[in-house]
Amino acid sequence: MKIILKTIAFLGIFATTACSQAETAPEKEQTAPADTISLIQDPLFERGLSLKRADPNQPSAGVIHPFGSSAEAPLWELAEWATKFYLTENDKRTSNRTVSYSNAGKRLQFNKSEDGLEITMEVITSEEYERPRQQNEAWPHLLIEQTFPEKPLLKDLSKLILKFEGKLNFAEMKMSEAAFDPGLHAAQFQLFLTVQNRNPNSAYYGDFLWFGIPFYDFRHKVQEVYAAQDVGKGDATGKFIYSLGNRDYMEGTFHDQEWIQIEKDLYPLILNALEVAKDRGYLTGTFFEEFSLSGMNLGWEVPGTFDASFSFKGLELLAIQE
């Protein structure tokens, strides 16, 4: 597999404060293994979403409940970084089977149908930016995140099946061509998994790899593999990123604004990502037997002035044990 090296910072990893799934505290012993583990829980968002704020001056934002309150704590989190427009329960609107939260800067919509739940995530960064973003400045994120209740060890798996169906609704550049710098400005919709050392007795407990599935990037219809350190802004994690190329896991391009269905075994691709990371001097203190799948995030990161919308449904991540 060809590895593409870039001289610019990768525009696609959220801040250290967003990394709830990359935990550092010991956890309770995992439940007895099954043949297949559905890693993503509460797929219908019936327990709501906890609202996260990167700015320490922002008060705790509580929870949004698209489908009514629940006695159980949310498993999902909604992360909004570097934004002027935070969503709250007061932004909720309901019409027939559709529930949406929207303000001047974004929209999060849930649409129930016989086929399941379709989610739309929309960002309006023309309302966020007063001028084009500059080097090392933060950028707006709209992400749904989950720390996996079960964190299977990679050594116990034979497959990791991703299922996903998505569609780009629109993506419009709202900055001038003259101001646009592809090394600084982009709109990206992507999924990241954290592959992490979960051995509490290890001196490297908590060390992790970002493993990316880049569904859409305004700059590229065809994306190549990206493998480098997470840099580009003041709160970057410094951890290793391995982001797939489109052709590693899908046919076609979301630039065509058509529904695309994906089903792919990510397991061998993750093993390759770990090899590349170790070859580059990362994760060197962790043995393969200590790596687990610990969490995920999905959504928009927009380090340029773009208005964009993406819908998806049928998201699953199935860990199949040997």
N, C-alpha and C positions, 0 to 999 in steps of 0.2 A: 504494500500500500504506500502510495506516495505521500510524504509529509510535506506540507507547505509551510515554509518559514516566512514570517512577516516582520518588518521592521517597526510597524506601528503597533500600538497597544490594541489588544482584542476588545472590541466594544460589545461585551456580552456577558458579563458576570456581575451579579449584584453585590452590594456592599457587605462587609463583614457582619454588620448587624442584622442582615437578612438571613444569616445562616443558622436558623434554628434547627434545621435537620442535621447539621454537622455538630452534634452534641459533644460535650466534654465530660459530663457527669455519668457515673456508673448507673446501670439500669438493672431492673429485675430480670431474673432468668427467663429466657424465651419459652414459649409454650411448646408442647410436643410437635415435632415436625409432621407435615402432611405432604402428600405427593405434589400438590400445587398450592402455592400461597398467592392470594390476590393482595398485592402489596398496598394498593391504593384503596383505602377504606372510605365509607360514606360517599359513594359515587353520586348520589342524588342530593348531597349537601343538606340533608335533613337536620343535621346538628348545627348548621350555621357556619359562620367563618369569624374567627377572631381577627380584629383589625390591628395591624402593626404599624408603628411609626418609627422611622429611622432617627428623626430629630428628637433628642432627649428633652427638649423644651416642650414638646407636644404632650398633652395629657393622655393617659390611657384611653383608648378609643372604644373599648368594649367589643360588642359582637353585632354582626348583622344576621338576620334570620330570614332568608328568602321564603321559606315555606312554614313559618310559624316557629314559636319558641320550642326548645327541647330541654328536658331535664338533664340530658347528657352534655358534657362539655364538647365544644367543637374540636374536630380533628383537623379541619382546614384553617389556614390563615390567609388573609388578604394583605399583601405587602405593598405599600405605596411609598416609594422613596423619591426625594427631591421634587416634590410637587407643591403647588399652591392650593390644590383642590382635593381635600381628603373626603372620601365617601363616608357616610354615616347612615344609620337606619332612617333618618329623616329624608334621605334621598330616594327612598323606596317608592315605586309605583307598580301597581298590579293591574293587569288587563287580561281577562280570560285565563289562559295557561301561562302567560308571560309575566315574569317579575323582573324589574330592572331597577338599578341604582345608577343615577347619572347626575352630573354637575357640569360646569363649564369645561372641565379638563378631561373627563373620562366617562365611560359607561361600562357597567357590568350587567349582563342580562342573562336570565335563566328562562328557557322555553321548554316546557314539558310537552311531550307528544307520545303517540303510541310507540315510537321508535326509541324512546328514552329521553334523556335530557341534553339539550343543545345549549351551549354557553357561548356568549359573544363578549369579547373583551375589546374595548375601543379606547384609544388615546387621542386627545386633541392637544398636541403640544404647541400648536400655534397660539394657544392661550397661556402656555407655560413660559415660553422663552420670549424675552424682550429683545434679544439679539441672538445671532448664531452662537452656539456653545463654543467655548474656548478650551484649550488644552488643560487637562487635570480638573475641569469642573464636573460636578455631579450631573446626572441626567435622570429624567423621570422613569420610574418603573411601575408597572402594574402587574403583579404576580400573584398567582394562587400557589400556596405551598402546603406541604404535608410532611411531617416526620412519620416514617412508617411505624405503625404499632408493632409489627414484626420485622426484624432486621436479619434476614437470612445471611448466613456466611456464604461467600462465593464458592468456597471449597465444597459445599454441600449441594450445589446446583449443577444442572446439566443444560438448562436453557433459561433465558429471561425474555419472555415474549411481550413486545410492545404492540398494543392495538390502539389505533388513533384514526379518526376521520376529521379532516379539517378543510377550511375554505377561507381564503383571503377575500374580504368584502371590498376593501379599498385601501389604498396607501397613496397619499398625495404629499409631495414635497412642498413645504410652505416657506422655504427660504430661496433666495435667488441662486441661479446656477453659478454665478460668480463667487458667492459666499460658500458654496458647498465644497467640503473637503472630505473625501471618502475615508481618510484616516481618522477623522474626528466625528463625522456625522453619519447616522444610520437610523433605520427603524428595523428592529429584529423581534421576531416572535419565535420562541424556542423553549425546549424542555431541557432541564438539567437534573441529573441524578448525582447524589453524593455517594462515593465509594470510600468507606472510612474504616480506619483501625478501631475496632470496638472491644479490644482486649484491655480491661481496666488495669491489668498487671503489667502492661507494656509501658516502657518509657516514652513511646510514641503514640500513646492512646489519644484518639481524637484527630490524628493527622488524616488528611483526606485528599481525594482527587475530584475535580469537577468533570463530569462526563456529559457532554452536550449533544443534543439532537436539534439542529438548527432548521426549523421548518421554513422560516422565511427571513430573508435579508433584502432590504430595498436595493442594495448595491449589486447583488449577484443573483442571476437566475440559477446558475450552477455554483454551488459552494464546495470548496475543497476542504480537506482535513486541516484543522488548525490545532497546533500543539505548542503551548508556551505557558509562561507564568501569567497569573492574573495580576495585571497592572493597569494603569491608565487613569487612576484618580486616587485621591488621598486615602480613602478607606478600602482600597483593594485588598484582597485576602493574601496575596502572595503565593497562593497554592497553584498547583499545576492544573491547567485546563487541557482537556482533550475533547475537541468538538468534531463530530463526524462530518464527512462530505455528504451532500444529498444522495449521491449515487450509491452510498453504502447501505441505504435503508429504504429508498423510495424510487418510484418512477414518476416522471413529469416534474412540474414545478408549480408551487402555489402562486407564482406570478400570473398564471393564467386565470386566476380567480374562479376556478372550478373546484368542486369537491374532490378530494383525493383520499383514498383509503389506504392505510398502512398497516401491515402486520409483519413484524420482523423480530428475529431472535437476536437480541443485543449481546448475549453472553460472550461469544468469541470476540466481539468488538471491544468489550470492556477488558477482556484479558489482554488484548493487544495494547489498549490504552495504558494499562498498568506497566507493561513491558517498556513502552516508550517513556513513561514517566520515570521509571527507575534508570533507564539508560541516560536520561537527562539529569540525574542526580537528585530526584525527588522520591519520597516515600521509601528511602533506603533503609530505614530502621524498622520497617513493618514486614513481617512474613506474610505470604499469601494466605495462610490459614487464619489470619487475623482480620481480613477484609470482609466487611458487611455492606449491604445496601441499606443506607440509613434514611434517605429522604429524597424529596424532589421539589422543584419549582417550575412553573409554566407561565408564560405570558410575555408581555411587551417590555423591552428596554429600548429607549428612544433617545440616543445622544445627539439627535439632530432635530430640526424643526419639521416635523411630519405629523399629519393626521392619518390615523390608520385603524383598521378594524379587522378582527379575525374571529371566526366561529369554529367550534369543534364539538365533537360528540364521540361517545364510545371509547373514552380513554380507559385503558386497562394496562396493568403491568403485572404479568404472571410469572412468578418464580417457580420453576419446575425442578424438583429435587430428584437426585439420582435414585 
